[in-house]
Amino acid sequence: MDFELSQEQTMIYEYGASLARTYDRTYWMEHAERRAFPEAMYKQIAADGFVGTMVPEAYGGAGLGMLEMELFLEGLSNQGIPLLSLVVGATMTLSMLSNHGSEAQKQRYLPAACRGDIRFCFAITEPDAGTNTIRASTIAKPQADGRFRLNGRKTYITDARESDYALVVTRTTPHTEVAKKTDGFTLFIVDMRAKGIEMHPIPVSIPLPETQYQVFFDDVELGPEDVLGEVGKGFGILFECLNPERICVGAIGCGLGRFAMDKAVAYANERVVFNGPIGAYQALQHPLARAKTEIELAALMARKAAWLFDRKQPCAPEANMAKYAAAEASIHAVDASLQCFGGNGFTKEYGIFDIFPLARLFKTAPLNSEMVLNYIGEHVMGLPRSY
């Protein structure tokens, strides 16, 4: 692996600093506190070609890879601008459409999505299944005429109402009727304005511009043209998009940690107590230095995972480790920064505590740290299955 970024990759990484001159952390927080999606920022990102980072040029994208998307999201988050919609939409959904969509689907959805004219969300989590996707009960039942009727419910679906389409993980065969537990999954492209869809927002305590929803499907009509890939063989596609999600979360966590520490370092160099700047005191300096080390280590693992993904090599161990490490590192970074600011860290003026809820979220979502450690223990280290 070459650790030196190309000129193009460096520009991608530094794009966040350029964007922040117009759409900065203050802009992001204003929208987060109002639960309003930052439409103008998103349109600018789309116009600059980054929504379609992983989409082939033939369909309006940049034709780049996971490493470039990782660098892009990390660079945005370095400025305190984390956009989760770019994880579930631009990364997880559009790349899957690029890789597995029919020619008609690619022509219909990808150019418009890359322009920012339409948006996608990703619907997998269910209230009764949670992490155990095998037990998913949302079903698209095949009909005699070759069409399907979708019934079920999903929860914690990011920007479901604000999206035009969803990539919905369903079963077309119940888990009780399949020979192999991973059989019977089918992914559908679902128009979120279709008859039979009901959505309810989930109030969360974290300041975010994206809204979470419970989504209910009641006899939603779908056709074979809405199937992504093959009927009953969607599990492979599903797991192909989970590693990118973890890489992206790793990138965002690292960026948020850096953003908090950059503010803390500037403050610690200026704030004078007793005999000099507080940054000279090891009680403040060492926690920041440890957090900085953890952040950079996590960022290296996220980049390695992206590098492997682009080369179609197994990257699940690295993607999971990156997500775990970044979640821990970002929490430590924000905590050390808070301690550095003292009481000022809890004020709106300095905006440090505002970073903590999202950093802490990544320890729980999109996959909790305990399940990540289970994966590493079993599949990387060869320990007995623990659950």
Secondary structure, DSSP 8 states (H G I E B T S, - for coil): ---S--HHHHHHHHHHHHHTTTS-HHHHHHHHHHT---HHHHHHHHHTT-TTTTS-GGGTS----HHHHHHHHHHHHHTT---THIIIIIIIIHHHHHHH--HHHHHHHHHHHHHTSS-EEEE---TTTTT-GGG---EEEE-TTS-EEEEEEEEEEETTTT-SEEEEEEESS-GGG-SSTTTTEEEEEEETTSTTEEEEEE--SS--SS-EEEEEEEEEEE-GGGEES-TTB-HHHHHHHHHHHHHHHHHHHHHHHHHHHHHHHHHHHH-EETTEEGGGSHHHHHHHHHHHHHHHHHHHHHHHHHHHHHTT---HHHHHHHHHHHHHHHHHHHHHHHHHHGGGGGSTTT--GGGHHHHHHTTTSSS-HHHHHHHIIIIIT------
